[in-house]
Amino acid sequence: MTTKLERPLKRELVIGGEPYTLTVDPQGLKLVPKAKRRGYELDWEAFVSGDAALATALNASLAKAPQSGASPRGKPQPHKRKRRGA
């Protein structure tokens, strides 16, 4: 007999040497780098509705994912000022 999924279930896993948190809940699943807020999300309906919907959901999830080429921590990007009268 299976148990109904009524609240979030969280598990930690390591992918490519980096820790991630996998959350499975009644709405879908979410994979987030440990100690971060943004990650990959996939709704259950998108998962079971077919290949086209799944590909669309995965692409949308990847578009929302953290960028791997982001600036290093603690080093803000220089602010470019606009010249007046140009």
N, C-alpha and C positions, 0 to 999 in steps of 0.2 A: 504494500500500500504506500502511495506517495503522499508527501506532505504538501499542502497548498502553500504557495509563495505569497504571503500576506504582508511581509515587511522586508526591507533591504537585507541582503546577505552580502557581506564584504569579505574578500579574500585578497591576500597579498601574493604577488608573483613577480618573478624576475625575468625580464626580456632583454636580451643583449647586454646583460650585466647591470641593467638599471631596474630599480624597484618600481612596481606599479600596483595600484589598487583596483581590483575588479569588483564592481557592485552590480548585483543582479537583483532586480525588484519587479513588481508586477507590471511596470510600464516597459521595461526593456533592460539593456545592460549598458554599463559605462566603464571605460578603461581610462584611468587617469594616472599620470606620473605621480609617484608618492610625494606628498606635501604640496601638491599643486591643486588648482581648482578646475582647470579646463582640461578636457581630454576628448576621447572618442565616445560617441553615444549612438545607440542603435535601438529603435523601438521594435517590440515583438511583431507588430503588424507588418512592418517593413521587412522583417526577417522571414516571415512565412508566406508573404504574398507573391513571391516569385523573383526570378533573376533580375528583371528590369528594375523593379522597385528596390530590390536589395542593392543593386549597383548604384542607383540614385541616392539611396540613404547613405551608403558608404562614402560616396563622393562628397555629399553634403557634410558628413561627419569629418572627413579629412580636411575640408575647407575650413571647418571650425577649430581644427586641432592646433596645438601650439606649434609655432614655426621653429624648425631646427636651426635656422641660421640667424636667430635673434642675437642682439648685442649682448656681450658678457655682462654678468651681474656687477653692479656697482659702478659701471662706466656709462653714464648717460650720453646719449648722442648729442653732438653739438647743435645748438639752435642757430638756424640761418636767419639773418635779419634781412628784411626787404629794404632796399634803398629808396629814399624819398626822391621824388621828382624825376624818376627814370621813365 
